[in-house]
Amino acid sequence: MKKNMGTVDRVLRIVLALVFAGLYATGMVQGTVGIVLLVLGGVFVLTSLLGTCPIYSVLGLSTCPTKKA
């Protein structure tokens, strides 16, 4: 898969995943909302580590800086 996520996008997703995990761990969110946030956080971590986002691919978006020829 072609990378389509820039560094800022990847770092932001990791930070959001940590926030979601923290909210769940402290009990500020519970139940279905908590589970949804944990799953979303997991997806954010996975896409950040891989450097590619399937939704970006479908929409034709990219936050990667363009390479100069």
N, C-alpha and C positions, 0 to 999 in steps of 0.2 A: 504494500500500500504506500502511496505517495504521501509524504508528510505535508500537512496543510495547516499546522498550528505553529505560531511564533512563540518566542520565549515568554513574552508578557502574558499571552493567553494561557500557556501551560502553567506558569506560576500562579496566576489568578485562580485557575481550577484547583490546584493543590491547596491553596489557602482556603477556598470555599469548602473543600472536602474536610479540612481540619476544623473549620467552624461548625459544619454540620455534625461532625463526630463529637465535638465539644458540647454542642447543644443537647445532643442525645445523652451523652455521658453524665451531664449535670442534671438531667431530668427536665430541662426547659421545654423540650418537645418529647411527646410520648405517643404510643399507639401507632396508628396507621401513618400519621404525618412523620413521626420519627423514623419508621421503617423506610418510607419513601425517600426521606433525606439521606439516610445511610446508603441506600442503593444508588441514589444520584451521586453521592460523594464517591462511592466506589467506581462508578462509571467515569467521573471526572479524573480520578487518579489513574485509571487504566488508559484513558485517552491521552492524558498528559505524558505518561511514560512511553506510550507508543508514538506520540507526536502527530497523531492523525485522528480526525473526528469524522465519523461516518455521515453525520448530518451536514457538515461542511461540504463533503464530497457530493452529496445529493444536490445541494443547493449551488454548487460551483463556487464556494467561498474559500478563501485562504487568508490566514493571518501571518504566513511566512514572509519574511522579507524576500524581495526578488533578487536573484543573483545577476550580477553584471556580467555581460559577455565579453 
